[in-house]
């Protein structure tokens, strides 16, 4: 099915949606794209914008649904990139890799696609390809994709130990039974154990049963522990001060899960 080209006013509204997403105004972006879809239902270029809003809303499964039939949009590279992001968030790593490779085959200068490929190849155990695409993303857009912090393992471990010492003694006592472990990246089986899956770029995770007997994750064969994911934390922070703050918040967040707090409680405490 063919669709008439969007007019200038409609394209301006599409550009506004991208601006709103950049500004974190996701609710307003949703209202704008829904209004456009009421006048141009099913238009592939509007589906692209709709999928981007879905991703910012934390709905990658919905984004995949929206993208079905949008292959003939005005920007096929963006179509493949957004579909790759949705697959990545759903821990469908091979599908995400294939779609991202399609995006860069169409437009080799998409820094965000090279960055996504770098993260995908890290998870897929191909470090050389990961470094190659990370370097390409940094060359194309050094401000958006700077190199991750280079922090020695020992220094990172000290930050974790400091964050644990800052916890009140009753909390530290509970941690004597549940270790805090540092992994480079989250394992696929841990991510895929939830429905929907946990995103691969999570910073930390409590695996096991809370002290209130509220199940957060209960995986046979996976040790009960609080996990911190070193590469994700280093990538998320621009300097050591931010890393120190993010490690502390992540530790406190996962200790909250250990104690049986839900996401609403953690948000009230400023730890979500």
C-alpha positions in Angstrom: 0.0 0.0 0.0 1.3 3.4 -0.9 0.8 6.6 1.1 0.9 10.2 0.0 3.9 12.2 1.1 3.5 14.2 4.3 3.0 17.9 3.7 5.3 20.6 5.0 3.2 21.2 8.1 3.1 17.5 9.0 6.9 17.2 8.6 7.3 20.1 10.9 5.2 18.3 13.5 7.3 15.2 13.0 10.5 17.3 13.6 8.8 18.7 16.7 8.3 15.1 18.0 12.0 14.5 17.7 12.7 17.7 19.5 10.3 16.8 22.3 12.0 13.4 22.8 15.4 15.1 22.9 14.0 17.4 25.6 12.5 14.5 27.6 8.9 15.6 26.9 7.7 12.1 26.1 4.0 12.7 27.1 3.8 15.7 24.7 5.5 13.7 22.0 2.9 11.0 22.4 0.1 13.5 22.1 1.6 15.0 19.0 2.2 11.7 17.2 -1.3 10.4 18.1 -2.8 13.6 16.7 -0.9 13.1 13.4 -1.9 9.4 13.2 -5.6 10.3 13.5 -5.3 12.3 10.3 -2.8 9.9 8.5 -3.4 6.5 10.1 -0.8 3.9 9.2 1.5 6.3 7.4 5.0 4.7 7.5 6.8 8.0 8.4 4.5 8.5 11.3 5.0 4.9 12.4 8.7 5.7 12.6 8.0 8.6 15.0 5.5 6.5 16.9 8.0 3.8 17.4 10.6 6.3 18.7 8.0 7.5 21.2 7.2 3.9 22.2 10.9 3.3 22.9 11.2 6.4 25.1 8.0 5.1 26.9 9.9 1.9 27.7 7.7 -0.2 25.3 10.0 -2.0 22.9 7.5 -4.7 22.1 5.0 -2.1 21.1 7.6 -0.3 19.0 8.1 -3.5 17.0 4.4 -3.8 16.4 4.3 -0.2 15.2 7.2 -0.7 12.8 5.5 -3.6 11.0 4.8 -2.2 7.5 6.9 0.9 7.9 9.9 -0.4 5.8 9.0 2.0 3.0 9.4 5.1 5.1 11.4 8.1 3.8 14.3 7.0 6.0 14.9 3.2 5.9 18.1 3.5 7.8 16.2 5.0 10.7 13.6 2.3 10.4 16.2 -0.4 10.8 18.0 1.4 13.6 14.8 1.8 15.7 13.8 -1.8 15.1 17.3 -2.8 16.2 16.9 -0.7 19.4 13.6 -2.5 20.1 15.2 -5.9 19.6 18.2 -4.9 21.8 15.8 -3.8 24.6 14.1 -7.2 24.3 17.4 -9.1 24.5 17.0 -10.3 20.9 20.7 -9.6 20.3 21.2 -11.4 16.9 18.1 -9.7 15.4 19.3 -6.4 16.8 22.8 -6.9 15.3 21.4 -7.8 11.9 19.1 -4.7 11.8 21.8 -2.4 12.9 24.1 -3.7 10.2 21.4 -3.0 7.7 21.1 0.6 9.0 24.9 1.3 8.6 24.9 -0.4 5.2 22.4 2.3 4.1 24.0 5.2 6.0 27.6 4.5 7.2 27.7 7.8 9.1 25.0 6.9 11.7 27.0 7.4 14.9 24.1 6.0 17.0 24.0 2.8 15.0 27.8 2.3 15.3 27.4 2.8 19.1 24.6 0.3 19.2 26.7 -2.2 17.3 29.6 -1.7 19.7 27.3 -2.6 22.6 25.8 -5.5 20.8 29.1 -7.0 19.9 30.2 -6.7 23.5 27.2 -8.8 24.6 27.8 -11.2 21.7 31.4 -11.8 22.8 33.2 -10.1 19.8 35.4 -7.5 21.4 37.3 -6.5 18.3 34.2 -5.6 16.4 32.9 -3.8 19.5 36.0 -1.6 19.6 35.8 -1.0 15.9 32.3 0.3 16.0 32.9 2.3 19.2 35.8 4.1 17.5 33.6 4.8 14.5 30.8 6.3 16.7 33.4 8.4 18.6 34.9 9.7 15.3 31.5 10.6 13.9 30.1 12.3 17.0 32.7 12.7 19.8 30.4 14.7 22.0 27.5 12.2 22.0 29.7 9.1 22.1 33.0 9.8 24.1 35.1 6.9 25.1 33.9 5.2 28.3 35.7 6.0 31.5 38.9 4.2 31.9 38.9 3.2 35.6 41.1 0.4 36.9 39.3 -2.6 38.5 40.8 -1.9 41.9 39.6 1.7 41.9 36.1 0.6 40.8 36.0 -1.9 43.6 36.9 0.8 46.1 34.0 2.9 44.9 31.7 -0.1 45.5 33.2 -0.7 49.0 32.8 3.0 49.9 29.1 2.9 48.8 28.6 -0.1 51.1 30.2 1.6 54.0 27.8 4.5 53.7 24.8 2.2 54.3 23.3 2.2 57.7 24.6 -0.7 59.9 21.3 -2.7 59.8 21.5 -2.7 56.0 25.1 -3.7 56.0 24.2 -6.6 58.3 21.7 -7.9 55.8 24.4 -7.8 53.1 26.6 -10.3 55.0 24.2 -13.0 53.7 23.9 -11.5 50.1 27.2 -10.7 48.3 27.6 -7.7 46.1 29.3 -8.9 42.9 30.8 -6.9 40.0 30.3 -8.3 36.5 31.4 -6.8 33.3 27.9 -7.1 31.7 24.6 -8.8 32.6 24.2 -12.3 31.3 21.5 -13.0 28.8 19.7 -15.6 31.0 19.4 -13.0 33.8 18.0 -10.4 31.4 15.6 -12.8 29.7 14.2 -14.2 33.0 11.8 -11.3 33.4 8.8 -10.7 31.2 9.3 -8.3 29.5 13.1 -8.8 29.6 15.4 -6.4 31.4 17.3 -4.0 29.1 21.0 -5.0 28.5 22.2 -1.6 29.6 21.0 -1.9 33.2 23.5 -0.7 35.8 22.7 -3.2 38.6 20.3 -5.9 39.7 19.2 -7.8 42.7 18.8 -11.5 41.9 16.9 -13.6 44.5 14.1 -13.2 47.0 13.7 -10.1 49.0 13.8 -10.2 52.8 10.0 -9.6 52.7 9.6 -12.8 50.6 8.7 -10.7 47.5 10.2 -12.3 44.5 12.2 -10.0 42.2 14.1 -12.7 40.3 14.4 -16.3 41.2 16.6 -18.1 38.8 17.8 -21.7 39.4 21.5 -21.9 39.1 22.1 -18.2 39.4 23.6 -17.2 42.8 21.5 -14.9 44.9 23.4 -11.6 44.9 23.4 -7.9 44.1 25.1 -7.4 40.8 26.8 -4.3 39.5 27.6 -4.1 35.8 30.9 -2.4 35.4 30.9 -1.6 31.6 27.4 -0.2 31.7 28.3 2.0 34.7 31.5 3.2 33.0 29.6 4.0 29.8 26.8 5.9 31.6 29.1 8.3 33.4 31.2 11.2 32.1 33.7 11.5 35.0 34.7 9.9 38.3 32.5 12.0 40.4 29.4 10.9 38.4 30.6 7.3 38.6 31.0 7.5 42.3 27.4 8.9 42.6 26.0 6.4 40.2 27.6 3.4 41.9 26.2 4.6 45.3 22.7 5.1 43.9 22.8 1.7 42.1 24.0 -0.1 45.3 21.3 1.6 47.4 18.6 0.9 44.8 19.4 -2.9 44.7 19.7 -3.0 48.5 16.2 -1.5 48.5 15.0 -4.5 46.4 16.7 -6.9 48.8 14.7 -5.3 51.6 11.5 -5.7 49.7 11.0 -2.1 48.4 9.3 -1.8 45.0 10.0 0.8 42.3 7.5 3.2 43.7 9.1 3.1 47.1 12.6 3.6 45.6 11.4 6.5 43.5 10.0 8.2 46.7 13.5 7.8 48.2 15.1 9.2 45.1 16.7 5.8 44.2 14.7 4.8 41.1 
